[in-house]
Amino acid sequence: MNSASDQTLVIVPAWNEARIVGTTVQEILAASPTYDVLVIDDGSTDNTAAAAKAAGARVMTLPFNLGVGGAMRTGFTYAQRMGYTRAIQVDADGQHNPADIDRVLGGLADADISIGARFADVGDYSVKGPRRWAMVFLANTVSRVARTRLTDVTSGFRAANRRAIDQYVDYYPAEYLGDTIDSLVAACHAGLTATQVPVAMRPRAHGTPSQGPIGASVYLLRSVFALGLAMVRGAIARPKAAQEAAAA
């Protein structure tokens, strides 16, 4: 039997995804025998946990809904304690194609964090209006922090090596969009490197995203707010880290 260090932990945050999580788990397990699937049942009120277990996943059930940030930090903590050297987030709604997991993991050969990017000349994923403006603004700003060109910093389809897993256990925000933007900015401020790999997104199997004018405008405001928090936290953390290094 392979040890955890030989395996990849696929973390699937899920909230009321009973209709699709089983299919997602089955597709992940079919993609490679080196994937262990951990579904974080984020306080669901439906049969998400039972459906995930029936499909072959390990399941951790949170007592109430923490949001993606809280669910992912739980998953990374599990990965750290069990000795996994690679972990990747795959959303339960079917948009992340399990066939692309190996492609995204491949980015870890050159960086600590690998992002499955929707805007990298693969597939036909597109957004318009305020939501698109926000994504471009965020990508340009975070690219400067990461010192590499990134086009999709809000993608949740992200892989982490052991250094990144440890970083996420220490700090992984739970604010809306903070789980993607803030965690990435914090990791870069901590000295970790990031890259992106082009992937194509699939349509959501269930549910409807907030693509209307009001939802897009709210997304824009929340994006800017999340980035502002990330930059402020980074500005505070850098002097503190320098003081600790000097004291050591």
Secondary structure by P-SEA (a helix, b strand, c coil): ccccccbbbbbbbbccccccaaaaaaaaaaacccbbbbbcccccccaaaaaaaaabbbbbbbcccccaaaaaaaaaaaaaaacccbbbbbbccccccccaaaaaaaacccccbbbbcccccccccccccaaaaaaaaaaaaaaaaacccccccccccccccaaaaaaaaaccccccccccaaaaaaaaaabbbbbbbbbbbcccccccccccaaaaaaaaaaaaaaaaaaaaaaaaaaaaaaaaaaac
